């Protein structure tokens, strides 16, 4: 039943689409031929006309027949379902000239087909009426502009009426001709010349801008063209061009928009009339107790007398009090000078529409000491703020300029962040954390957000941690950078939850609860949006301690490396470890330490000096990071004269982007770069014991390898394995030799040459840990021995490891000049010349393995 329904739905939607497609193609072809004929006009040959006309007529007839025979599919789906045989579709009164230029695919299809086939050209609104054009020429060679920024004055009235034909990236023709004339002599002497022209355009809704770059034989110029609505005109969404609005005086417009109190404040501040007669951009606070916007926005005839004296007086007092108290914390108004300063701080010379705004833009005000910082956010709708106050109504025209309505009075940005911190006594603890470079950063120009904890916030810290911070210890620089964002974040844009990255590279979670309270990483913001000339300051009630601001000892405890932390404390190394800078600690996890025999750990506890040597062997200074390490790299440790070897192994062959498996002294790196304030920690799966013997000495000290030790001496190979170098030895114990046929064992013990041939199969001239054994379908992971033959080192699905035909019994016995793996049998030379077929290989998936044994396969 479901299948039948799907078939019916597919027929209903796909058949109309196919009919529409073919019908539309016929119509489009006919139109193209007609257009071609019109363009050619009289130039077309009469014989060609006679040839084309029958073709066009035949195509038109076919399209008409298809449309008539399957006309039912050209109707919308809804009339079909109602059962009317000949539904009549009423014309849409909102669409002009419906029968002219109708899209042939607009046949009531689903939106998917409509959007896919509808290529009706859209009208270019910037070629409509009331469009002003601003042009700018930049000579990159001279780094100068031919025009001044247009945003400081009303745009020149280069208007377009009706439909015009302007190029999107129109360039002054005279400029291009000058380029050619100026360089004519040079071009004549050249055999080749290069001309490059690159154009890009961007439609921002309220403006349309194009940029064209010209590169022509040393000439490097940029031409910028911007199309805006002319002053006093606005544009609605989808409108062709812009339409004029009625301009009124500044007082009438501000009054209608709900800025009555600002007008009263301007009158009380006695703003010089000459300022009011010039073009300005006004940032006007909305009255908090004003009527709703719907009541007064369009009522331009409303007068101040419409408010009672008490309301006007209360609102004026509130605004004046707010205007003066924001100049400094806990200050009361003293005289009208400060009020006049604040009013002028809301007035910007020139015309600035939102289309002229740029993020982090600083606007000069009539108050020479204060600037307005513009910020733009997408959250998700576009939000504009001026000194962290949200713009609630924008681009309101008046005779004297343009007006943007604010959600409150702007705080003038007259001090830097450093000056704000210095002027308030309750930031004394935070100031002690600042270094000279921090103070310099807070003093210079920029766009920072600083979350400043108070002295009470520091009092909540652990006494030990607070003491170390105030003394300049405990990663103070990391703590400071964790409180700073590299861009301005105003509280008004935080709705719900948002994340941002601090200068330290750590993440800060900003969230607003249902009551409107703001928090950063769980610490409440008690004072918001204290605007500075180089950013914004938020006061918080707690100190933000980042993860990577913890010392080594703190990090070990917080990352469940408790066994290692216990050893560090037993060795008395906690103060030394926490005082290091730029160090790396290779930290064994708890399982690795618990795997150490109890008698060994007991010996460490009774001999702290021995334990300290083991721990220093895990310490590297200066610190290292994964990106700076290479395969077989030796890294010097804190134990004098001892180094650790780094190895990297490809996880998959032929795929260089596949992650690498890394090891240090054959211990796998489980997790890289857990940052601490004085370095980083790499977590590994084994305890690294400093080697004391060479490979030969290690074998000689273990009685289970007496036969191999004797054979190495007889063949002089012990000299190689005692010297400096890097070797991997596959060492069979005595029991493996006894498993050989007696005649073979007797022969190799008597003939050093044959013994050498066999022993060389067990020695690789490189360092290969067990983590470097790999098993896959594509390669045999073959390695060369010292005699040049191949041996396959495989890791199987069950986790077992093999070297040729032998199994690995014990891995990674480290020596000063290499590593030893114990195998279960003696590896004999192979007569087979094909290395891929030598030895035993097991390939497959869980539940099935294909075993290749000397070239023969079995399942």
C-alpha positions in Angstrom: 0.0 0.0 0.0 2.8 2.4 0.9 4.6 1.6 -2.4 1.4 2.4 -4.4 1.1 5.7 -2.6 4.7 6.6 -3.3 4.2 5.8 -7.0 1.1 8.0 -7.2 2.9 10.8 -5.5 5.9 10.5 -7.8 3.6 10.5 -10.9 1.7 13.6 -9.7 4.9 15.5 -9.1 7.3 14.2 -11.7 5.0 14.1 -14.8 4.1 17.8 -14.5 7.8 18.6 -14.1 8.7 16.7 -17.2 5.9 18.3 -19.2 6.9 21.7 -17.9 10.5 21.1 -18.8 9.8 20.2 -22.4 7.2 22.9 -22.9 9.6 25.4 -21.4 12.4 24.3 -23.6 10.3 24.7 -26.7 9.3 28.2 -25.7 12.8 29.2 -24.7 14.2 27.9 -28.1 11.6 29.9 -30.0 12.4 33.0 -28.0 16.1 32.6 -28.6 15.6 32.2 -32.3 13.3 35.3 -32.5 15.8 37.3 -30.5 18.6 36.3 -32.8 16.6 37.3 -35.8 15.8 40.7 -34.2 19.5 41.4 -33.5 20.7 40.4 -36.9 17.9 42.4 -38.6 18.5 43.3 -42.1 21.9 41.7 -42.1 20.4 38.2 -42.2 20.3 36.6 -45.6 16.9 36.0 -47.1 17.7 32.4 -47.8 18.6 31.9 -44.1 15.3 33.4 -43.1 13.5 31.0 -45.3 15.4 28.2 -43.6 14.8 29.3 -40.1 11.2 30.3 -40.2 9.8 26.7 -40.9 12.0 25.4 -38.1 10.7 28.0 -35.7 7.1 27.4 -36.8 7.5 23.6 -36.4 8.9 24.0 -32.9 6.1 26.3 -31.9 3.5 23.9 -33.2 5.0 21.0 -31.3 5.1 23.0 -28.1 1.4 23.9 -28.6 0.4 20.3 -29.2 2.2 19.1 -26.2 0.6 21.7 -24.0 -2.9 21.0 -25.3 -2.6 17.2 -25.1 -1.3 17.3 -21.6 -2.9 20.5 -20.5 -4.2 19.0 -17.3 -0.7 18.8 -15.9 -0.2 22.5 -16.4 -2.7 23.2 -13.6 -1.9 23.5 -9.9 -2.2 20.4 -7.8 -4.9 21.7 -5.5 -7.6 22.1 -8.2 -6.8 18.5 -9.3 -7.6 17.2 -5.9 -10.9 19.1 -5.7 -12.2 17.3 -8.8 -13.0 20.4 -11.0 -12.5 19.5 -14.6 -11.6 22.9 -15.8 -10.4 25.0 -12.9 -10.1 28.7 -13.4 -7.1 30.4 -11.7 -7.9 34.0 -10.9 -5.2 36.6 -11.8 -3.0 37.9 -9.0 -3.7 41.6 -8.6 -0.3 42.2 -7.1 1.5 41.1 -10.2 1.7 43.4 -13.1 1.7 42.2 -16.7 1.1 38.6 -15.8 0.9 37.4 -19.4 4.0 39.2 -20.3 7.3 37.4 -19.7 5.6 34.7 -17.5 8.0 32.0 -16.3 7.0 28.8 -18.3 8.0 26.7 -15.2 5.6 28.5 -12.8 3.0 25.7 -13.1 2.0 25.0 -9.5 4.9 22.5 -9.0 6.5 21.8 -5.7 8.9 24.4 -4.4 11.8 22.0 -5.2 11.0 22.0 -8.9 10.2 25.7 -8.9 13.5 26.7 -7.3 15.4 24.4 -9.6 14.0 25.5 -12.9 13.0 29.1 -12.2 15.8 31.3 -13.6 13.7 34.4 -14.1 16.2 37.4 -13.8 15.7 39.6 -10.8 15.7 43.4 -11.2 18.8 45.1 -10.1 17.5 47.5 -7.5 20.6 49.6 -7.5 19.8 50.7 -11.1 16.5 52.1 -9.9 15.5 55.7 -8.9 17.1 57.8 -6.1 20.4 55.9 -6.1 23.6 57.8 -5.3 26.9 56.6 -6.5 30.2 57.0 -4.7 33.4 56.2 -6.5 36.9 55.8 -5.2 40.2 55.2 -6.9 43.1 53.7 -5.0 46.6 53.7 -6.6 48.3 50.9 -4.8 51.7 52.0 -6.0 51.2 55.4 -4.3 49.0 54.1 -1.5 46.7 57.0 -1.9 43.0 57.6 -2.6 41.6 59.9 -5.2 38.5 60.6 -3.0 37.9 61.2 0.6 35.6 58.9 2.6 32.0 59.7 1.6 30.6 58.9 5.0 31.6 62.2 6.5 29.2 64.1 4.4 26.0 63.7 2.5 26.5 61.6 -0.6 26.8 63.5 -3.9 23.4 63.5 -5.6 24.4 61.4 -8.6 20.9 60.1 -9.0 19.5 57.6 -11.5 15.9 57.9 -12.8 14.0 54.9 -14.1 15.8 52.0 -15.7 19.5 52.8 -16.5 22.3 50.7 -17.8 25.2 51.0 -15.4 27.8 48.4 -15.2 28.1 46.7 -11.9 31.8 47.6 -11.7 31.7 50.7 -13.8 35.1 52.4 -14.2 35.8 55.9 -15.3 36.6 55.6 -19.0 39.0 58.5 -18.9 41.1 56.8 -16.2 41.6 53.7 -18.3 42.5 55.7 -21.3 45.1 57.6 -19.2 46.6 54.3 -18.2 47.1 53.4 -21.8 48.5 56.8 -22.8 50.9 57.1 -19.9 52.4 53.7 -20.5 52.3 53.8 -24.3 56.0 54.3 -24.7 56.9 51.5 -22.4 54.5 49.1 -24.0 55.9 49.8 -27.5 59.3 48.6 -26.3 57.9 45.4 -24.8 57.3 42.3 -26.8 54.7 41.0 -24.3 52.2 42.8 -22.1 49.9 41.6 -19.3 46.4 42.9 -18.5 44.4 41.6 -15.6 41.1 42.8 -14.5 39.3 41.2 -11.4 35.9 42.4 -10.2 33.7 41.4 -7.3 30.4 42.8 -6.1 28.4 42.5 -2.9 24.7 43.2 -2.3 24.2 44.2 1.3 20.5 45.0 1.0 20.8 48.7 1.7 23.9 49.2 -0.4 25.5 47.6 -3.4 29.3 47.8 -3.7 31.7 46.7 -6.4 35.5 46.5 -6.4 37.6 46.2 -9.5 41.4 45.6 -9.5 43.4 46.5 -12.6 46.9 45.1 -13.2 48.4 46.4 -16.4 52.2 46.5 -16.9 53.1 47.9 -13.6 49.8 49.8 -13.1 48.1 48.6 -9.9 44.8 50.3 -9.2 41.6 49.5 -7.3 38.3 51.1 -8.3 35.5 51.0 -5.8 31.9 51.9 -6.6 29.1 52.0 -4.0 25.4 52.4 -4.7 23.3 53.7 -1.8 19.9 55.3 -1.3 20.4 59.0 -1.6 20.0 61.1 1.5 16.3 61.3 2.5 15.4 58.1 0.7 14.9 54.6 2.0 14.3 51.2 0.5 12.0 48.4 1.4 12.9 44.7 0.9 12.4 43.8 -2.8 12.0 47.4 -3.9 13.4 48.6 -7.2 15.5 51.7 -6.2 14.6 53.9 -3.2 11.7 56.1 -2.3 11.8 59.5 -0.6 10.7 60.1 2.9 9.3 63.3 4.4 12.1 65.2 6.2 11.3 67.2 9.4 13.4 69.1 11.8 15.7 67.4 14.3 13.4 68.3 17.2 10.3 67.0 15.6 11.9 63.7 14.5 13.6 63.0 17.9 10.4 63.9 19.7 8.4 61.5 17.5 10.9 58.7 18.1 10.7 58.9 21.8 13.7 61.1 22.7 11.9 63.9 24.5 14.2 63.8 27.5 17.3 64.0 25.3 15.8 67.2 23.8 15.3 68.6 27.2 18.8 67.7 28.2 20.2 69.4 25.0 18.3 72.5 25.9 19.6 72.5 29.5 23.1 71.8 28.3 22.8 74.9 26.0 24.4 73.2 23.0 25.8 75.7 20.6 23.3 76.3 17.8 26.0 76.1 15.2 26.3 72.4 15.9 22.6 72.0 15.3 22.8 73.6 11.9 25.4 71.2 10.6 25.0 67.7 9.4 25.4 65.3 12.3 24.7 61.7 13.3 22.8 61.7 16.6 22.8 58.7 18.9 19.7 59.4 21.0 18.6 57.5 24.1 15.0 56.4 24.1 12.8 57.6 27.0 12.4 54.8 29.5 9.0 56.0 30.5 7.9 57.3 27.1 4.7 56.0 25.5 4.8 53.0 23.2 6.5 53.5 19.8 3.2 52.8 18.0 1.7 55.8 19.8 4.3 58.4 18.9 6.5 57.2 16.1 4.3 58.6 13.4 2.9 61.5 15.4 5.2 64.2 14.4 2.9 67.0 15.6 3.1 65.9 19.2 4.6 68.7 21.3 6.5 68.8 24.6 3.4 70.3 26.2 1.7 66.9 25.7 3.6 65.6 28.7 2.9 66.8 32.2 5.4 68.9 34.0 6.1 66.1 36.5 6.8 63.5 33.9 9.1 65.8 32.0 10.9 66.8 35.1 11.3 63.2 36.4 12.6 62.0 33.1 15.0 64.9 32.7 16.4 64.3 36.2 16.8 60.6 35.5 18.6 61.2 32.3 20.9 63.9 33.7 21.7 61.7 36.7 22.5 58.8 34.5 24.6 61.0 32.2 26.7 62.3 35.0 27.1 59.1 37.1 28.5 57.2 34.1 31.3 59.6 33.9 32.8 57.9 37.0 31.5 55.3 39.5 29.5 56.5 42.5 29.6 60.1 41.4 26.8 62.7 41.7 26.2 65.5 39.2 28.2 68.6 40.1 27.4 71.1 37.3 26.2 71.2 33.7 29.7 70.9 32.2 29.6 67.1 32.5 26.1 67.0 31.1 27.2 69.1 28.1 30.1 66.7 27.7 27.8 63.7 27.6 25.4 65.3 25.2 28.2 66.2 22.8 29.4 62.6 23.1 26.2 61.5 21.4 26.8 63.8 18.4 29.0 62.7 15.5 30.0 65.1 12.7 28.9 63.8 9.3 26.4 61.3 8.1 26.8 57.7 9.2 24.1 55.2 8.2 24.2 51.6 9.3 25.5 50.7 5.8 28.6 52.8 6.6 29.3 51.1 9.9 32.2 48.7 10.3 32.7 46.4 13.3 35.1 47.9 15.9 34.8 51.3 14.1 35.6 54.4 16.2 33.6 57.5 15.5 34.9 61.0 16.5 32.3 63.0 18.5 31.8 66.6 19.2 33.3 65.8 22.6 36.9 65.7 21.6 37.8 63.4 24.5 35.3 60.7 23.8 34.7 58.3 20.9 31.9 56.0 20.0 32.8 52.4 19.3 30.5 50.6 16.8 30.1 46.9 17.1 28.1 44.6 14.9 26.9 41.1 15.9 24.9 38.4 14.1 22.9 36.7 16.9 21.3 35.6 14.5 19.7 38.8 13.4 22.1 41.8 12.9 22.6 43.8 16.1 24.3 47.2 16.2 25.8 48.6 19.4 27.3 52.0 20.2 29.5 51.9 23.2 27.8 48.6 24.1 24.3 50.2 24.0 22.0 48.5 21.5 20.6 50.5 18.6 16.8 50.0 18.6 15.9 52.2 15.7 18.3 53.2 12.9 18.6 55.5 9.9 16.0 58.0 10.8 16.4 61.1 8.6 16.0 64.7 9.6 16.9 68.1 8.0 20.0 68.3 10.3 21.3 64.7 9.8 20.4 61.1 10.7 19.3 59.7 14.0 19.9 56.3 15.6 17.9 55.6 18.7 19.6 53.9 21.6 18.4 51.6 24.4 20.1 53.8 27.0 22.6 56.6 27.5 26.1 55.8 26.1 29.0 55.8 28.5 31.7 58.0 27.1 34.9 56.1 26.3 37.5 58.5 27.7 39.8 56.2 29.7 41.8 53.1 28.7 41.3 49.8 30.4 44.5 50.3 32.3 43.3 53.6 33.6 39.9 52.2 34.7 41.7 49.4 36.7 44.0 51.9 38.3 41.3 54.4 39.3 39.3 51.8 41.3 40.6 50.6 44.6 38.7 47.3 44.5 40.9 46.0 41.6 44.1 46.1 43.7 44.5 42.3 43.8 44.0 42.0 40.1 46.5 44.8 39.4 49.1 42.8 41.3 48.8 40.0 38.7 49.6 42.3 35.8 53.0 42.3 34.3 54.5 45.2 32.4 53.4 43.7 29.1 49.9 43.3 30.4 49.7 47.0 31.5 51.0 48.0 28.1 48.4 45.9 26.4 45.6 47.5 28.5 47.0 51.0 27.7 47.4 50.9 24.0 44.7 51.1 21.4 42.7 47.9 20.6 39.4 46.2 21.1 39.6 44.0 24.2 37.1 42.6 26.6 38.4 42.3 30.2 36.6 40.4 33.0 38.0 42.0 36.1 37.6 40.2 39.4 37.3 42.3 42.6 39.3 42.0 45.8 36.3 40.1 47.3 36.6 37.6 44.4 40.2 36.9 45.3 39.3 36.4 48.9 37.1 33.5 47.9 40.2 31.6 46.5 42.0 28.8 48.2 44.5 30.6 50.5 47.5 28.7 49.1 46.5 29.4 45.5 45.8 33.1 46.3 49.2 33.5 48.0 51.0 32.0 45.0 49.1 34.2 42.6 49.7 37.4 44.5 53.4 36.6 44.8 53.6 36.2 41.0 53.8 32.5 41.1 51.3 29.9 39.9 51.1 30.8 36.2 50.0 34.4 36.8 50.3 35.3 33.1 48.0 32.5 32.1 45.4 33.6 34.7 45.5 37.2 33.3 45.2 36.1 29.7 42.2 33.8 30.7 40.3 37.0 31.7 40.8 38.8 28.4 39.0 38.4 25.0 40.6 39.7 21.8 37.4 41.4 20.7 34.6 43.5 22.3 31.7 41.5 23.6 28.8 43.6 24.9 26.4 42.1 27.4 23.4 43.1 25.4 24.1 40.5 22.7 24.3 37.5 25.1 21.0 35.7 24.9 21.1 32.2 26.3 24.6 30.7 26.0 27.6 31.7 23.9 31.3 30.8 23.8 34.3 32.9 23.1 38.1 32.2 23.1 40.4 34.1 25.4 43.9 35.4 24.7 45.1 32.2 26.4 43.3 30.1 23.8 40.9 28.7 26.4 37.1 28.8 26.1 34.9 31.0 28.1 31.2 30.3 28.4 28.9 33.3 28.6 25.3 32.8 29.6 22.3 34.7 30.7 19.8 33.1 33.0 16.0 33.5 33.1 16.3 36.4 35.5 18.7 38.3 33.2 21.8 37.7 35.3 25.0 37.3 33.3 27.7 34.7 34.0 31.1 33.9 32.6 32.3 30.4 33.4 29.9 30.3 36.4 31.1 33.7 37.8 28.5 36.4 37.9 29.0 39.7 36.1 28.1 42.3 38.7 28.9 45.4 36.6 28.5 45.3 32.9 29.8 47.3 29.9 32.2 49.8 31.5 33.4 51.2 28.2 37.0 52.2 27.6 38.7 53.7 24.6 40.3 50.4 23.8 37.6 48.0 24.8 35.1 47.1 27.5 35.4 46.1 31.1 33.0 43.7 33.0 33.4 43.3 36.7 32.9 39.7 38.0 32.6 38.2 41.5 35.1 35.3 41.1 38.5 34.6 39.7 38.7 32.5 36.5 41.3 29.8 36.8 42.0 28.1 33.5 42.9 24.4 33.2 46.3 25.2 31.8 47.0 27.6 34.6 47.5 24.8 37.0 50.9 23.6 38.1 52.2 20.1 37.3 51.2 18.8 40.7 47.7 20.2 40.4 47.3 18.8 36.9 48.4 15.3 37.9 45.7 15.2 40.6 43.0 16.6 38.3 43.7 14.2 35.4 43.6 11.0 37.6 47.4 10.6 37.5 47.3 9.9 41.2 49.9 7.1 41.2 52.5 9.4 39.6 51.5 12.2 42.0 52.2 9.9 44.9 55.7 9.0 43.5 56.5 12.7 43.0 55.6 13.5 46.5 57.6 10.6 47.9 60.6 11.8 46.0 60.2 15.3 47.4 60.0 16.8 43.9 56.7 18.8 44.2 58.3 22.2 44.8 60.9 21.7 42.1 58.4 20.4 39.6 56.0 23.3 40.1 58.8 25.9 39.8 59.9 24.8 36.4 59.2 26.8 33.3 58.7 25.5 29.7 59.1 21.9 30.6 57.5 18.6 29.4 56.5 15.7 31.6 56.0 12.3 30.1 53.5 11.0 32.7 52.8 7.2 33.0 49.1 6.5 33.7 48.0 4.7 36.8 47.8 1.3 35.1 51.5 1.6 34.0 52.7 2.3 37.5 50.6 -0.5 39.0 52.2 -2.9 36.6 55.6 -2.3 38.1 56.6 -5.2 40.4 56.0 -4.4 44.1 59.6 -5.1 45.0 60.8 -2.5 42.5 58.4 0.1 43.8 59.4 -0.8 47.4 63.1 -0.3 46.5 62.2 3.2 45.1 60.5 4.1 48.4 63.5 3.0 50.4 65.9 4.8 48.1 64.4 8.2 47.2 67.4 9.1 45.1 66.8 6.2 42.8 63.2 7.2 42.5 64.2 10.8 41.7 66.4 9.5 38.8 63.5 7.6 37.4 61.2 10.6 37.6 63.9 12.9 36.1 64.1 10.5 33.2 60.5 11.5 32.4 61.2 15.2 32.4 62.3 17.2 29.4 63.4 20.8 29.4 62.9 22.9 27.3 59.5 21.5 26.6 58.5 19.7 23.4 55.2 19.4 21.5 54.0 16.8 19.1 54.4 19.1 16.0 58.1 19.6 16.8 59.0 16.0 17.0 60.2 13.6 14.4 60.7 9.8 14.0 63.8 8.5 15.8 64.5 11.8 17.4 66.5 11.7 20.6 65.3 14.1 23.3 67.5 14.9 26.2 65.9 14.4 29.6 66.4 15.8 33.0 68.6 12.9 33.9 72.1 13.9 33.0 73.5 12.0 30.0 70.3 10.2 29.2 67.9 10.7 26.3 64.6 9.2 25.2 63.8 8.1 21.6 60.7 9.3 19.9 59.2 7.0 17.2 56.2 7.6 14.9 54.5 4.8 12.9 51.9 5.2 10.2 48.5 3.8 11.2 47.5 3.0 7.6 49.7 2.6 4.5 49.2 4.9 1.5 47.3 7.4 3.6 49.6 10.2 4.8 46.7 12.0 6.5 46.0 9.0 8.8 46.9 9.5 12.4 50.4 8.4 13.5 51.0 6.1 16.4 53.7 7.6 18.6 56.0 6.1 21.2 58.6 7.3 23.6 61.1 4.7 24.7 58.6 2.2 23.2 55.9 3.5 25.5 52.8 4.5 23.5 51.7 8.1 23.8 48.0 7.9 24.9 47.3 11.6 25.0 49.2 14.6 23.9 49.8 18.1 25.4 47.8 18.5 28.5 48.9 22.1 29.2 50.1 23.3 32.5 51.1 26.8 33.4 54.8 25.8 33.4 54.8 23.4 30.5 52.8 20.4 29.2 52.1 16.8 30.0 52.1 13.8 27.6 50.4 10.7 29.0 52.1 7.4 28.2 51.3 3.8 28.9 54.6 2.6 30.6 57.1 3.7 33.1 60.4 4.5 31.5 63.4 3.0 33.3 66.8 4.4 32.3 68.7 1.6 30.5 72.1 0.8 31.9 73.5 -1.9 29.6 74.1 -2.4 25.9 72.3 -5.2 24.0 75.3 -7.6 24.4 75.5 -6.9 28.1 71.7 -7.3 28.6 71.8 -10.7 26.9 74.9 -11.8 28.9 73.2 -10.8 32.2 70.2 -13.0 31.4 71.1 -16.7 31.7 68.2 -17.7 29.5 70.2 -16.3 26.5 73.5 -18.1 27.1 73.5 -19.9 23.7 72.9 -16.7 21.7 75.5 -14.9 23.8 78.1 -17.6 23.0 77.2 -17.5 19.2 77.5 -13.7 19.1 81.0 -14.0 20.5 82.0 -16.8 18.1 80.7 -14.8 15.1 82.1 -11.4 16.3 78.6 -9.9 16.1 78.8 -9.0 19.8 81.2 -6.2 18.8 78.5 -4.7 16.6 75.8 -4.9 19.3 78.2 -3.4 21.9 79.0 -0.3 19.9 77.0 2.9 19.6 74.1 2.7 17.2 70.5 1.7 16.9 69.5 -2.0 16.6 66.5 -4.2 17.1 67.3 -7.7 18.2 64.9 -10.6 17.9 66.4 -12.8 20.7 65.5 -16.5 20.9 66.1 -17.9 24.4 68.0 -21.2 25.0 64.8 -23.2 24.8 64.2 -22.1 21.3 67.6 -23.3 20.2 66.9 -26.7 21.9 63.8 -27.0 19.7 66.0 -27.1 16.6 67.1 -30.4 15.1 70.2 -31.6 16.8 72.3 -31.8 13.7 71.4 -28.2 12.9 72.2 -26.9 16.4 75.5 -28.9 16.4 76.4 -27.5 13.0 75.9 -23.8 13.9 77.8 -24.2 17.2 80.8 -25.6 15.3 80.6 -23.4 12.2 80.7 -19.6 12.9 79.8 -18.8 9.3 76.6 -20.7 9.4 75.8 -19.3 12.8 76.4 -15.8 11.6 74.0 -16.4 8.7 71.3 -17.4 11.1 72.0 -14.7 13.7 71.9 -11.9 11.1 68.2 -12.8 10.5 67.6 -11.7 14.1 69.2 -8.2 13.9 67.6 -5.1 12.3 69.7 -2.0 11.9 66.9 0.3 13.2 64.8 0.9 16.2 61.4 -0.9 16.0 59.2 -1.0 19.0 56.3 -3.5 19.3 53.9 -0.5 18.7 55.5 -0.3 15.2 54.2 -3.8 14.3 51.3 -3.4 11.9 48.8 -5.7 10.3 46.7 -4.8 7.2 45.6 -6.1 3.8 48.0 -3.9 1.8 51.5 -4.5 3.0 53.5 -7.0 4.9 55.3 -4.4 7.0 58.6 -5.8 5.9 61.9 -4.6 7.4 65.5 -5.4 6.3 67.9 -7.2 8.5 71.6 -6.4 8.7 72.4 -9.0 5.9 69.9 -7.3 3.5 67.1 -9.9 3.7 63.5 -9.1 4.5 61.5 -10.0 7.6 57.8 -9.3 8.2 56.7 -7.7 11.5 53.0 -8.3 11.9 50.3 -7.4 14.4 47.3 -9.8 14.1 43.6 -9.4 14.9 43.9 -11.3 18.2 46.7 -8.9 19.3 49.5 -11.3 18.8 52.8 -10.2 17.2 55.0 -12.2 14.8 58.4 -11.7 13.3 58.6 -13.9 10.3 57.5 -17.4 11.5 58.2 -16.7 15.2 55.9 -15.2 17.8 56.9 -12.4 20.1 57.0 -13.5 23.7 58.2 -10.3 25.4 58.4 -6.8 24.0 60.5 -3.8 24.3 63.5 -4.7 26.5 65.4 -1.5 26.2 69.2 -1.2 26.1 71.5 1.8 25.5 71.9 1.1 21.8 68.6 -0.4 20.9 65.7 -2.7 21.8 65.3 -6.4 22.3 62.2 -8.5 21.6 62.1 -12.1 22.8 60.9 -14.6 20.2 59.7 -18.2 20.6 61.9 -19.8 17.9 65.0 -19.4 15.9 64.4 -17.6 12.6 66.0 -19.5 9.7 67.0 -18.0 6.3 64.4 -18.5 3.5 65.2 -19.8 0.1 62.2 -18.2 -1.4 63.2 -15.1 -3.4 59.8 -13.4 -3.0 59.8 -11.5 0.3 56.0 -11.1 0.2 55.6 -14.9 0.3 58.2 -15.6 2.9 57.1 -16.4 6.5 53.6 -16.7 7.7 51.0 -13.9 7.1 47.5 -13.8 8.5 45.1 -11.4 6.9 41.4 -10.9 7.4 38.5 -9.7 9.4 37.1 -10.8 12.8 35.8 -14.3 12.4 37.8 -15.0 9.3 41.5 -15.0 8.6 43.5 -15.9 5.5 46.8 -17.5 6.4 49.7 -17.4 3.9 52.3 -19.9 5.0 55.4 -19.9 2.6 53.1 -18.9 -0.3 50.5 -21.6 0.4 47.1 -20.4 1.7 44.7 -22.0 4.1 41.5 -20.8 5.7 
